[in-house]
Amino acid sequence: MMDRTRFEALAEAFGGRIDLWPDAEREAAWRFVAEQGETARALLADAASLDEQLQELRPPQPSAALRQAILDAAPRLRAGRSRLWRWLTGAGLGAGLAAACAAGVLAGAVSTGPSADATADALMAASDDGAALGPVESLGSVDTESNS
């Protein structure tokens, strides 16, 4: 149940339109309006009047002198230095991306080299009698008995 003090506080805080009030307060506010009639409508009308006045307010515009003082106080950029800085930044970014690409290619080449099984199969195929050649036996388990 909402009392006059709470209703008035909500009207001052959220304005004269109950539909813009917090969801948790709306139902009780509508009940208060139904029960209190003119009192509630008068509070809402006062809040709506304040809402309109606030909507009509415009922020003050700075004077031309203030604007010029702000612009005069701002640091100046040197055009030559700015161009050089942009070029160096771009070159550094390009070099960094090129290095990252080269590292990716190198990592891919190292990690996807021929496997031990593929090397063993190639050496077995090259052998005349199908027996594994010396160093291949250390690369993995090669079943030489089933091939003979």
N, C-alpha and C positions, 0 to 999 in steps of 0.2 A: 504494500500500500504506500502510495506516494503522498507526502504532505506538501503544503504550500512552500515551505522553505526549500525543500529539495527541488520542486518544480521550478521555482524562481531561479535557483542556482543553475539548473540545467538550461533554462531559457537564456540566461545571461552568458553562459559558456558556449552554447551551441546554436543560438539564434532562435528565430520565431518559427522555424519549420521543424516540426517534430520528426518528419521523415529523414532529417539530417542528423538526428541525435543518435547516440550509441544504441545498437540493437537491444541490449539488455534493459534499456530504460523506456523504450517506445510504448510498449503495451501498458505499463503503469501510467505513463504520461497521458495516453489516450483515455484511460479510465478516469484520471484526474480531471481532464477536460469535460468528460461526460457528467461527472459528479458535481464539479464546481461551476460549470457554465461560464457566466460572464467574468468571473474573477480570473479564470484560466485564460480566456480569450483576451482579456486586457493585458495580462502578462506577456502573452505571445505577440500581441500587437506592438507593445513597447520594444520587445526584442527585435521584431521585424523592422521597426522604424530605425533602430540602431544599425541593423544589417544594411539597410538601404544607404544610410549615411556613410557607412564604411566603404561600400561599393563605389560611391562617388568620389572618394578621396583619391588623389593622385600624388605620387611622391614628388617632392620638390626637385626641380631641375637645377643643376649646378650653373652658376654664372659663367659667362665667357672668361672672366678673369681667373676663376678657380680652375676651369678646364685648362687654360694656358699654363697656369702654375704647375699643374700636375704633369703636363707634357714636357715642360722645361726641366722638371726634376727627374724625369725618366732617363736612364742611362742610354747613351747612344751606341749604336753598332757601327763598326767600321766595315765598309763594304768589302774591301780587299781581304781583310782577315776572315770575314764571314765566308767568302768564296773558298779560300784556302782550307778553312776548317771543314766545310762541306765536302771538298774533294778528298781530304785526308780521311774523314769519317767513311766515305764511300769506298776508298781504297782499302782501308782496314777491314771493313765488312766483307769486301770481295775476297781479300786474302784469307780471312777466317773461313769463309764458305768453301774456298778452293782447298784449304787444308783439311777441312772436315770431309769433303768428297774423296780426297786422296786417301785419308785414313780409312774410310769406309770401303773403298776398292781394295786396299791392302788387306784389311781384316777379312773381307770376303774371299780373297784369293788364298789366304793362309788357311782359313777354316774350312774351305771346300775343296782342298787338294784331293788327289786320288786316295781312296781308302786302301787299307791293307789287304782287304779281300780282293779288290779289283786288281791290285798289283800282283797278288799271288796267282790269280786266275790268268793274267797275261803271261807271267813267267811259266806257268804250267803249260799253257798252250804253246809256248815257244820251245819247250823242251821236247826232244825227240821221243823219249820213252815215257813221258807223262810224269816222271818223278820230279819232285820239287827241287829247285836249285838251292844251294846252301843258304844264303841270307834270307830267303823267303820263309823258311821254317820259323824264324824268330818273329815274323810279322803277325802271325795269328795261327789259329788251328786249321791246318790243311790236311785233309784226309787223303794221303797218297796211296793207301792200300786199295781203295775202291776204284782208283783209276787204272791200276795195272792189270 
